[in-house]
Amino acid sequence: SLRRNPIILFISRICTEEYRFPPPRGPGTGKEVIIEKGTQIFIPVYGIHRDPQYYPDPERFDPDRFTEEGKATRPKNAFLGFGDGPRICL
């Protein structure tokens, strides 16, 4: 239920150190992206919870997604229903 109807739409964080995303592979695909220390970033919880890359058929209710086997098929932070970090609500 929290995946389909999250209480929060995004999580806000402040970057504590400079972070560099390397450019995509391939010719002419872009440049390195730098997030400077002190920059506020937003993590789109609603969008992540509906990304078919992590949740095939994301609008379908499927409790098996949260079995140990189901959790093993996606990255750790693909479910943020309780937030994340030192103040996670669990």
ChimeraX commands (.cxc) that place a marker at each C-alpha (Angstrom):
marker #1 position 0.00,0.00,0.00 radius 0.5
marker #1 position 2.82,2.46,0.81 radius 0.5
marker #1 position 4.43,1.72,-2.55 radius 0.5
marker #1 position 1.26,2.51,-4.52 radius 0.5
marker #1 position 0.07,5.37,-2.26 radius 0.5
marker #1 position 3.15,6.91,-0.64 radius 0.5
marker #1 position 2.65,9.37,2.19 radius 0.5
marker #1 position 5.46,11.47,0.75 radius 0.5
marker #1 position 6.00,12.24,-2.93 radius 0.5
marker #1 position 9.70,13.03,-2.54 radius 0.5
marker #1 position 12.49,13.08,0.04 radius 0.5
marker #1 position 14.59,16.22,0.36 radius 0.5
marker #1 position 18.29,16.02,1.24 radius 0.5
marker #1 position 21.26,18.38,1.37 radius 0.5
marker #1 position 24.41,17.11,-0.34 radius 0.5
marker #1 position 27.16,16.89,2.31 radius 0.5
marker #1 position 30.06,16.60,-0.14 radius 0.5
marker #1 position 30.62,17.19,-3.83 radius 0.5
marker #1 position 29.38,14.28,-5.95 radius 0.5
marker #1 position 30.28,13.63,-9.58 radius 0.5
marker #1 position 28.18,11.56,-11.96 radius 0.5
marker #1 position 30.33,10.33,-14.85 radius 0.5
marker #1 position 29.12,11.08,-18.36 radius 0.5
marker #1 position 27.04,8.39,-20.07 radius 0.5
marker #1 position 28.99,5.98,-22.26 radius 0.5
marker #1 position 29.12,6.52,-25.99 radius 0.5
marker #1 position 30.08,9.38,-28.26 radius 0.5
marker #1 position 28.19,12.64,-27.86 radius 0.5
marker #1 position 26.10,11.39,-24.93 radius 0.5
marker #1 position 26.69,14.27,-22.54 radius 0.5
marker #1 position 28.96,15.65,-19.88 radius 0.5
marker #1 position 29.80,14.84,-16.29 radius 0.5
marker #1 position 27.21,16.16,-13.81 radius 0.5
marker #1 position 28.44,17.67,-10.55 radius 0.5
marker #1 position 26.30,18.17,-7.45 radius 0.5
marker #1 position 28.06,20.65,-5.22 radius 0.5
marker #1 position 28.23,20.40,-1.43 radius 0.5
marker #1 position 25.24,22.19,0.14 radius 0.5
marker #1 position 22.94,21.64,-2.86 radius 0.5
marker #1 position 19.40,20.58,-1.99 radius 0.5
marker #1 position 18.28,17.50,-3.92 radius 0.5
marker #1 position 14.90,15.80,-4.17 radius 0.5
marker #1 position 14.45,12.03,-4.46 radius 0.5
marker #1 position 11.20,11.26,-6.34 radius 0.5
marker #1 position 9.68,8.51,-4.18 radius 0.5
marker #1 position 6.42,8.39,-6.17 radius 0.5
marker #1 position 8.32,7.99,-9.46 radius 0.5
marker #1 position 10.70,5.34,-8.13 radius 0.5
marker #1 position 7.80,3.29,-6.75 radius 0.5
marker #1 position 6.19,3.28,-10.21 radius 0.5
marker #1 position 9.30,2.60,-12.26 radius 0.5
marker #1 position 8.79,-0.64,-14.25 radius 0.5
marker #1 position 12.56,-1.18,-14.10 radius 0.5
marker #1 position 12.15,-1.96,-10.37 radius 0.5
marker #1 position 8.46,-2.98,-10.26 radius 0.5
marker #1 position 7.20,-4.83,-13.36 radius 0.5
marker #1 position 3.53,-3.92,-13.92 radius 0.5
marker #1 position 3.80,-1.22,-11.22 radius 0.5
marker #1 position 0.05,-0.56,-10.87 radius 0.5
marker #1 position -0.74,-4.20,-10.02 radius 0.5
marker #1 position -0.96,-5.18,-6.33 radius 0.5
marker #1 position 1.61,-7.94,-5.81 radius 0.5
marker #1 position 2.63,-8.71,-2.20 radius 0.5
marker #1 position 5.25,-11.17,-3.50 radius 0.5
marker #1 position 7.37,-8.14,-4.45 radius 0.5
marker #1 position 8.28,-7.90,-0.76 radius 0.5
marker #1 position 9.30,-11.49,-0.08 radius 0.5
marker #1 position 13.03,-12.08,0.35 radius 0.5
marker #1 position 13.19,-13.36,-3.24 radius 0.5
marker #1 position 11.29,-10.33,-4.55 radius 0.5
marker #1 position 13.48,-7.87,-2.65 radius 0.5
marker #1 position 16.60,-9.53,-4.06 radius 0.5
marker #1 position 15.60,-8.51,-7.62 radius 0.5
marker #1 position 15.88,-4.73,-7.07 radius 0.5
marker #1 position 18.28,-2.22,-5.50 radius 0.5
marker #1 position 18.05,-1.66,-1.73 radius 0.5
marker #1 position 16.67,1.87,-2.03 radius 0.5
marker #1 position 13.99,1.13,-4.66 radius 0.5
marker #1 position 11.41,1.06,-1.84 radius 0.5
marker #1 position 11.30,4.23,0.26 radius 0.5
marker #1 position 7.86,3.87,1.88 radius 0.5
marker #1 position 9.34,4.60,5.31 radius 0.5
marker #1 position 11.94,7.14,4.21 radius 0.5
marker #1 position 15.67,6.51,4.32 radius 0.5
marker #1 position 18.76,7.40,6.30 radius 0.5
marker #1 position 19.33,7.72,10.05 radius 0.5
marker #1 position 15.73,8.81,10.75 radius 0.5
marker #1 position 13.95,6.05,8.80 radius 0.5
marker #1 position 10.51,5.33,10.31 radius 0.5
marker #1 position 11.10,1.72,11.43 radius 0.5
marker link #1:1,2 radius 0.2
marker link #1:2,3 radius 0.2
marker link #1:3,4 radius 0.2
marker link #1:4,5 radius 0.2
marker link #1:5,6 radius 0.2
marker link #1:6,7 radius 0.2
marker link #1:7,8 radius 0.2
marker link #1:8,9 radius 0.2
marker link #1:9,10 radius 0.2
marker link #1:10,11 radius 0.2
marker link #1:11,12 radius 0.2
marker link #1:12,13 radius 0.2
marker link #1:13,14 radius 0.2
marker link #1:14,15 radius 0.2
marker link #1:15,16 radius 0.2
marker link #1:16,17 radius 0.2
marker link #1:17,18 radius 0.2
marker link #1:18,19 radius 0.2
marker link #1:19,20 radius 0.2
marker link #1:20,21 radius 0.2
marker link #1:21,22 radius 0.2
marker link #1:22,23 radius 0.2
marker link #1:23,24 radius 0.2
marker link #1:24,25 radius 0.2
marker link #1:25,26 radius 0.2
marker link #1:26,27 radius 0.2
marker link #1:27,28 radius 0.2
marker link #1:28,29 radius 0.2
marker link #1:29,30 radius 0.2
marker link #1:30,31 radius 0.2
marker link #1:31,32 radius 0.2
marker link #1:32,33 radius 0.2
marker link #1:33,34 radius 0.2
marker link #1:34,35 radius 0.2
marker link #1:35,36 radius 0.2
marker link #1:36,37 radius 0.2
marker link #1:37,38 radius 0.2
marker link #1:38,39 radius 0.2
marker link #1:39,40 radius 0.2
marker link #1:40,41 radius 0.2
marker link #1:41,42 radius 0.2
marker link #1:42,43 radius 0.2
marker link #1:43,44 radius 0.2
marker link #1:44,45 radius 0.2
marker link #1:45,46 radius 0.2
marker link #1:46,47 radius 0.2
marker link #1:47,48 radius 0.2
marker link #1:48,49 radius 0.2
marker link #1:49,50 radius 0.2
marker link #1:50,51 radius 0.2
marker link #1:51,52 radius 0.2
marker link #1:52,53 radius 0.2
marker link #1:53,54 radius 0.2
marker link #1:54,55 radius 0.2
marker link #1:55,56 radius 0.2
marker link #1:56,57 radius 0.2
marker link #1:57,58 radius 0.2
marker link #1:58,59 radius 0.2
marker link #1:59,60 radius 0.2
marker link #1:60,61 radius 0.2
marker link #1:61,62 radius 0.2
marker link #1:62,63 radius 0.2
marker link #1:63,64 radius 0.2
marker link #1:64,65 radius 0.2
marker link #1:65,66 radius 0.2
marker link #1:66,67 radius 0.2
marker link #1:67,68 radius 0.2
marker link #1:68,69 radius 0.2
marker link #1:69,70 radius 0.2
marker link #1:70,71 radius 0.2
marker link #1:71,72 radius 0.2
marker link #1:72,73 radius 0.2
marker link #1:73,74 radius 0.2
marker link #1:74,75 radius 0.2
marker link #1:75,76 radius 0.2
marker link #1:76,77 radius 0.2
marker link #1:77,78 radius 0.2
marker link #1:78,79 radius 0.2
marker link #1:79,80 radius 0.2
marker link #1:80,81 radius 0.2
marker link #1:81,82 radius 0.2
marker link #1:82,83 radius 0.2
marker link #1:83,84 radius 0.2
marker link #1:84,85 radius 0.2
marker link #1:85,86 radius 0.2
marker link #1:86,87 radius 0.2
marker link #1:87,88 radius 0.2
marker link #1:88,89 radius 0.2
marker link #1:89,90 radius 0.2
view
